[in-house]
Amino acid sequence: MNTNLSDLDSIVNAAQAAFLLGRGADLRTRSAWLEAVAAALEADAGVLVPLAARETHLGLTRLQGELKRTIFQLRLFASEIRSGEHLDATIDHADPQWGMGPRPDLRRMNVPLGVVGVFGASNFPFAFSVMGGDTASALAAGCSVVYKAHEGHPELSVRTAETVQRGLLEGGAPQALFTLVTGRAAAEALVDHPLVKAIGFTGSTAGGRALAQRASSRAEPIPFYGELGGINAVFVTAKAWSARRDTILTGYAGSLSLGMGQFCTKPGLLFVPAGATAEASGVLNRALADFEPAPLLTERLHEGYTNAVEHLSDQPGVQRIVEGNFEPAPLPTVLHAASSAVFDQPELLRQEMFGPASLIIEYATESELTALAGLLEGQLTTTIQAEEDDDVNDLAARLTDISGRVLWNGWPTGVTVSYAQHHGGPYPATTTTTTSVGTAAVRRFLRPVAFQDFPHARLPEALQDPNPWSVPQRIDGVWTRPQPVTAVR
Amino acid sequence: MNTNLSDLDSIVNAAQAAFLLGRGADLRTRSAWLEAVAAALEADAGVLVPLAARETHLGLTRLQGELKRTIFQLRLFASEIRSGEHLDATIDHADPQWGMGPRPDLRRMNVPLGVVGVFGASNFPFAFSVMGGDTASALAAGCSVVYKAHEGHPELSVRTAETVQRGLLEGGAPQALFTLVTGRAAAEALVDHPLVKAIGFTGSTAGGRALAQRASSRAEPIPFYGELGGINAVFVTAKAWSARRDTILTGYAGSLSLGMGQFCTKPGLLFVPAGATAEASGVLNRALADFEPAPLLTERLHEGYTNAVEHLSDQPGVQRIVEGNFEPAPLPTVLHAASSAVFDQPELLRQEMFGPASLIIEYATESELTALAGLLEGQLTTTIQAEEDDDVNDLAARLTDISGRVLWNGWPTGVTVSYAQHHGGPYPATTTTTTSVGTAAVRRFLRPVAFQDFPHARLPEALQDPNPWSVPQRIDGVWTRPQPVTAVR
């Protein structure tokens, strides 16, 4: 049964109360809350993973790995906030000689936004769902979360939420720091609620854009951190193609069909030199010959996938070189077109096919590559497959312009959670310049506040001169870090 | 003559070309460009300041100070980007033992967004205008700027733009890194232009909100960094009032009338204990007795000011305790109401009066203060006037929630440019969580990009292991700073 609007209002109010109660916690305490949630998830793996498998058709091994990632993420964030790195504590002492005129004592740090609404995705039932990156980073920031369950795995969502709440309880945190709600009406009311101060969203471009518009049309507009997916173009140089064509095609086949192609980082485009279609088709068909398909995540997603692939197949100049199907558990499809067709119809490059399908474009000469890249919209990732002495500087510059992450001789599926990760990219990859994966994701749910000439005892601990919390402080322009951040394993 | 749409398009294209040309510059080179602009402004002070005085009615001393601030800001930003602090260079080496599974080599840094459109304000003809904080931070980030001139000081804008372009030329920078345009049609086309990647705006809530909506409705939405002003409430405790009532009132009178009250940080509300209206009126009238009024910045602003003050004066329960006027050079007006009137009509607290006017609210008991603060919208600043042993923790927490900067026993006018400054605040103070003043303002015009498994020689210098640019690098979670940032004087 879906959350009704009266309950939604009560839930958001309780989340606000929990936020106010919780934000007094010191860094070690908040960090321990995240650890407690991680431990609760770990303890419930035996229940959660089989439930996820039943609702999503994803394999047990994959789901175990995904849960491990989700737990690791919480622990990495716990370590990150324990260090105080995210506070960006900055202290300018009063300075009568300051170049533009006397400077008061001014100290700035980041504070949490408040209640955050999170919309999870269907394709990562752990890592981008109930206790996924958005929830984890919002809690790490010190916010409370009201989470809108994805209808793709309703039972798992409710069960995971119970685990999270038990973890918070066992860790001594206010339990209403996290609450799950269901249904479209509650979702819209969540975006509209005056106490909600930011939205984290992972999903489709259409859905994300509509909610982003809703968030920016409020009486008080709020940030909408939407990860809307992408195409993930891969560019192969002529030299790389000559040197390792079969390896590239085999890697491509594996990456595009991994998890039934239901990744926002699936390689949806492969640019290769002209003239080897028959051979490429042969290699791909052999690489995918033993592929064991599984049902897609939801029926709705299956329908969208089928429509997208059929639409693209029907365009002039597009052929199928791997003939898949649209069974409930579909076999992969690979399409093919010449660059001339793409220059005529650039929209060929902008059609996401969320499932095990991809489009190969044959370019006439390598000099076309930068122009082809110029036809792409914003991407979560782009990839260059090249040899050491290839001249791809122009291409790399263009890809940097349109991408959140640029890979060299790799495949975009697989997004590690780390300090340097950036899972973002220009619109329509995301709606902002931020990342939804990695420690930097925590920053989305913070905002800076400056304190001017405050009595020392009234300053937040992180901004006091004796630095009682031992956080990194930038003092009069110079960073001091009392102790190195401990890397997490 | 206003910029026509065809010229606007050419200008944005030239700005994009200059951006592409300029972004290859190393940190020292870009830093030198900012220094060259600073030197050019300094050299032209003798022309610019009198021109500004003629067009804005602001005094020469004030304008000299403002130009000094503007020049200082460029030099501070030059120093900041020379250090590489803004790049946030983060390196995760490949790690087969990483807790969630093997980690590739992943390196992230900030890159400039591209062409930025800047809309300056009328009230700071140097510091928030042509070469103000938005332009300076966008150039520091590595962006190019197309600047929409404010009609409040058209000649000064054109003349300053010439100085800036000469500075860029003398510094060896692409000249089209900065171009000035004029007129409303060009302004709207600037927000809509596909090559424009962000907007910096300082101005009214209504105008800012409309342009923000426009920016978010583009095919590719772009960030809109709007500083829309505010009310800047000041709260005086009973003890502070007893201890130093006259000092507080004198400080208030000075701050509200400074620069003819035409500051976005003017104290627009003063909350004081009940029962001393007659005395307060006396002190304020004496403090303002010798005030020498100047004309407001523009006729349109004068009209808006007059309407706002008259509208507020007409509300039930509102009296004038300093009877100003609405001459072309108006004398300050101070209004007065009891907190009971405000609890009945909270909108009394939300009426900006852009000019030398302010509203004093008498509260019945100090316990009302937090509730009164609860009626306020987002503020650029709020201030507490209190004694050392006052219990104002709840009030301070509420003010932190709604403010960009919280002051203790000071006045909000005067916004220093420094590392810790935050000139922002929740909507309607600004449209984002960012600052438009201080070194952190540079971050607005950058976005992160991650590079995965790139050959070392193909990585940007800031991400290479030998660290040829000597920038701060976070390596496997631990920050290293090859040399301390040199503080600027």
Interface residues (C-beta under 8 A of the other chain):
Chain A: G65 K68 R69 F72 Q73 R75 L76 T90 I91 D92 Q97 W98 G99 M100 G101 R103 P104 L106 R107 R108 V111 L113 G114 A212 Q213 S216 S217 E220 P221 P223 E377 G378 E388 A396 T400 D401 S403 G404 R405 V406 L407 W408 N409 G410 G414 T416 V417 S418 Y419 A420 Q421 H422 G424 P426 Y427 P428 T431 T432 T433 T435 A440 L446 R447 P448 V449 A450 F451 Q452 D453 F454 P455 R458 P472 R474 D476 G477 V478 W479 R481 P484 V485 T486 A487 V488 R489
Chain B: G65 K68 R69 F72 Q73 R75 L76 T90 I91 D92 Q97 W98 G99 M100 G101 R103 P104 L106 R107 R108 V111 L113 G114 A212 Q213 S216 S217 E220 P221 P223 E377 G378 E388 A396 T400 D401 S403 G404 R405 V406 L407 W408 N409 G410 T416 V417 S418 Y419 A420 Q421 H422 G424 P426 Y427 P428 T431 T432 T433 T435 A440 L446 R447 P448 V449 A450 F451 Q452 D453 F454 P455 R458 P472 R474 D476 G477 V478 W479 R481 P484 V485 T486 A487 V488 R489
